[in-house]
Amino acid sequence: MDYRRLEKIKRILQRRQPDLTLITDNVNNFRNLSSIIRSCEAVGIMEVHLVNNQQEKLYLINKVTAGAERWLTQTRHSSIVTGINHLKKKGFTIYATHLGDPEGICCAVRTLDYRKMDYTKPTAFVVGSEKKGISEEALENADYHISIPMMGMTQSLNVSVATAIILFEAQRQREEKGYYQQLRMSQEIYEKTIFEWAYPEAALAYRANKKPYPPLTETGEIKRDYKSSKASS
């Protein structure tokens, strides 16, 4: 492990936002999905939640993601309601991106300008498919509906473009609060993720053998003589 590489991993992890995430509601265009993954990683999201009832496997396009998928946990859910409820139990506020004019009414929930919301609290965005948009189930289970104001004849944006716009508004708000200047995860998760990013193949082997990760030296090398209590018992 190159020392400079280790320092970069630590620097990136110290800017990660574990309480900012996104759920895709049957986004079935793999180019758009790949672009969304890239935007999520760029703003410091650690985990994305994917719902796609139409595809057994989800394919990402490497030229579009630019490798962003390597640095994100991708969690799949059987339905959009399951995904939303999973995050609500963790204290996330759910924002469904809804097409149409701000201040409109849908499902008895007012659609608001995306710039008027507070994304410094635990936040999860739901983005819909290219053809059908957000599902009724997502709209009914979301806490808020948000929309990007349109000033031209076109009344909607490509889903990956709309996602990037909203994510970078969340980043702007969090930067103002200093969230990117402080470690926002537990020390245990921080050290665990450092090992997984630095030594992905070794991490797989340790997990397969149900062994804890060994600590790293200051220069990023694995302590070969390390023996955990579990390993020695």
MOUR-V600237 format. One record per residue. N is the residue number from 1. RES is the residue in one small letter. PHI is phi in degrees with one decimal (* if undefined). Layout:
n->N res->RES phi->PHI
n->N res->RES phi->PHI
//
This chain:
n->1 res->m phi->*
n->2 res->d phi->-70.5
n->3 res->y phi->-59.0
n->4 res->r phi->-64.6
n->5 res->r phi->-64.6
n->6 res->l phi->-62.4
n->7 res->e phi->-64.0
n->8 res->k phi->-65.4
n->9 res->i phi->-59.0
n->10 res->k phi->-63.1
n->11 res->r phi->-63.1
n->12 res->i phi->-68.0
n->13 res->l phi->-64.1
n->14 res->q phi->-69.5
n->15 res->r phi->-105.4
n->16 res->r phi->-68.7
n->17 res->q phi->-117.2
n->18 res->p phi->-66.8
n->19 res->d phi->-105.1
n->20 res->l phi->-128.9
n->21 res->t phi->-152.4
n->22 res->l phi->-148.4
n->23 res->i phi->-119.4
n->24 res->t phi->-93.8
n->25 res->d phi->-99.9
n->26 res->n phi->58.9
n->27 res->v phi->-76.4
n->28 res->n phi->-105.7
n->29 res->n phi->-91.0
n->30 res->f phi->-67.8
n->31 res->r phi->-67.6
n->32 res->n phi->-65.6
n->33 res->l phi->-61.6
n->34 res->s phi->-63.2
n->35 res->s phi->-65.8
n->36 res->i phi->-63.4
n->37 res->i phi->-58.2
n->38 res->r phi->-63.3
n->39 res->s phi->-65.2
n->40 res->c phi->-61.1
n->41 res->e phi->-65.5
n->42 res->a phi->-65.2
n->43 res->v phi->-94.6
n->44 res->g phi->95.2
n->45 res->i phi->-70.7
n->46 res->m phi->-95.3
n->47 res->e phi->-140.5
n->48 res->v phi->-113.4
n->49 res->h phi->-116.4
n->50 res->l phi->-117.5
n->51 res->v phi->-124.2
n->52 res->n phi->-149.1
n->53 res->n phi->-80.7
n->54 res->q phi->-97.9
n->55 res->q phi->-128.5
n->56 res->e phi->-68.9
n->57 res->k phi->-118.5
n->58 res->l phi->-108.5
n->59 res->y phi->-106.5
n->60 res->l phi->-109.5
n->61 res->i phi->-96.6
n->62 res->n phi->-59.4
n->63 res->k phi->-65.9
n->64 res->v phi->-89.5
n->65 res->t phi->-71.6
n->66 res->a phi->56.9
n->67 res->g phi->83.8
n->68 res->a phi->-60.3
n->69 res->e phi->-63.9
n->70 res->r phi->-68.0
n->71 res->w phi->-109.1
n->72 res->l phi->-127.8
n->73 res->t phi->-82.1
n->74 res->q phi->-111.0
n->75 res->t phi->-110.8
n->76 res->r phi->-97.8
n->77 res->h phi->-125.8
n->78 res->s phi->-72.7
n->79 res->s phi->-153.9
n->80 res->i phi->-67.6
n->81 res->v phi->-65.6
n->82 res->t phi->-61.2
n->83 res->g phi->-64.4
n->84 res->i phi->-63.7
n->85 res->n phi->-64.0
n->86 res->h phi->-57.8
n->87 res->l phi->-77.9
n->88 res->k phi->-61.3
n->89 res->k phi->-63.9
n->90 res->k phi->-91.4
n->91 res->g phi->92.1
n->92 res->f phi->-79.4
n->93 res->t phi->-90.0
n->94 res->i phi->-102.6
n->95 res->y phi->-114.0
n->96 res->a phi->-93.7
n->97 res->t phi->-78.7
n->98 res->h phi->-121.2
n->99 res->l phi->-69.3
n->100 res->g phi->120.5
n->101 res->d phi->-72.5
n->102 res->p phi->-56.7
n->103 res->e phi->76.5
n->104 res->g phi->-76.8
n->105 res->i phi->-119.2
n->106 res->c phi->-147.3
n->107 res->c phi->53.7
n->108 res->a phi->65.7
n->109 res->v phi->-116.6
n->110 res->r phi->-73.2
n->111 res->t phi->-90.5
n->112 res->l phi->-114.5
n->113 res->d phi->-58.4
n->114 res->y phi->-60.0
n->115 res->r phi->-78.4
n->116 res->k phi->-92.2
n->117 res->m phi->-100.0
n->118 res->d phi->-100.6
n->119 res->y phi->-103.3
n->120 res->t phi->-85.8
n->121 res->k phi->-89.0
n->122 res->p phi->-52.2
n->123 res->t phi->-129.0
n->124 res->a phi->-131.4
n->125 res->f phi->-97.8
n->126 res->v phi->-110.6
n->127 res->v phi->-119.2
n->128 res->g phi->-100.8
n->129 res->s phi->-72.4
n->130 res->e phi->-67.8
n->131 res->k phi->-88.4
n->132 res->k phi->-101.6
n->133 res->g phi->73.5
n->134 res->i phi->-69.6
n->135 res->s phi->-74.9
n->136 res->e phi->-60.4
n->137 res->e phi->-63.0
n->138 res->a phi->-67.3
n->139 res->l phi->-63.1
n->140 res->e phi->-71.1
n->141 res->n phi->-99.0
n->142 res->a phi->-75.5
n->143 res->d phi->-80.0
n->144 res->y phi->-141.0
n->145 res->h phi->-110.6
n->146 res->i phi->-125.4
n->147 res->s phi->-144.0
n->148 res->i phi->-94.1
n->149 res->p phi->-60.4
n->150 res->m phi->-108.3
n->151 res->m phi->-107.7
n->152 res->g phi->-115.5
n->153 res->m phi->-68.0
n->154 res->t phi->-72.0
n->155 res->q phi->-106.0
n->156 res->s phi->-157.3
n->157 res->l phi->-113.3
n->158 res->n phi->-55.0
n->159 res->v phi->-59.3
n->160 res->s phi->-70.5
n->161 res->v phi->-68.2
n->162 res->a phi->-60.2
n->163 res->t phi->-61.7
n->164 res->a phi->-61.6
n->165 res->i phi->-59.6
n->166 res->i phi->-69.3
n->167 res->l phi->-62.7
n->168 res->f phi->-76.5
n->169 res->e phi->-70.1
n->170 res->a phi->-62.5
n->171 res->q phi->-62.2
n->172 res->r phi->-59.0
n->173 res->q phi->-62.4
n->174 res->r phi->-71.8
n->175 res->e phi->-63.5
n->176 res->e phi->-61.9
n->177 res->k phi->-86.0
n->178 res->g phi->80.5
n->179 res->y phi->-66.8
n->180 res->y phi->-88.9
n->181 res->q phi->-109.6
n->182 res->q phi->-144.1
n->183 res->l phi->-71.7
n->184 res->r phi->-114.8
n->185 res->m phi->-132.8
n->186 res->s phi->-67.4
n->187 res->q phi->-61.3
n->188 res->e phi->-63.4
n->189 res->i phi->-67.6
n->190 res->y phi->-58.5
n->191 res->e phi->-67.3
n->192 res->k phi->-62.9
n->193 res->t phi->-70.2
n->194 res->i phi->-56.8
n->195 res->f phi->-64.4
n->196 res->e phi->-65.0
n->197 res->w phi->-76.1
n->198 res->a phi->-77.0
n->199 res->y phi->-133.9
n->200 res->p phi->-59.9
n->201 res->e phi->-70.3
n->202 res->a phi->-64.4
n->203 res->a phi->-60.9
n->204 res->l phi->-60.5
n->205 res->a phi->-65.8
n->206 res->y phi->-63.6
n->207 res->r phi->-66.9
n->208 res->a phi->-61.7
n->209 res->n phi->-90.7
n->210 res->k phi->56.7
n->211 res->k phi->-114.4
n->212 res->p phi->-70.0
n->213 res->y phi->-69.3
n->214 res->p phi->-77.5
n->215 res->p phi->-72.3
n->216 res->l phi->-107.7
n->217 res->t phi->-75.5
n->218 res->e phi->-63.2
n->219 res->t phi->-93.5
n->220 res->g phi->93.5
n->221 res->e phi->-87.1
n->222 res->i phi->-73.5
n->223 res->k phi->-74.6
n->224 res->r phi->-67.4
n->225 res->d phi->-89.7
n->226 res->y phi->-73.5
n->227 res->k phi->-131.4
n->228 res->s phi->-78.1
n->229 res->s phi->-62.9
n->230 res->k phi->-69.6
n->231 res->a phi->-68.1
n->232 res->s phi->-85.3
n->233 res->s phi->-84.8
//
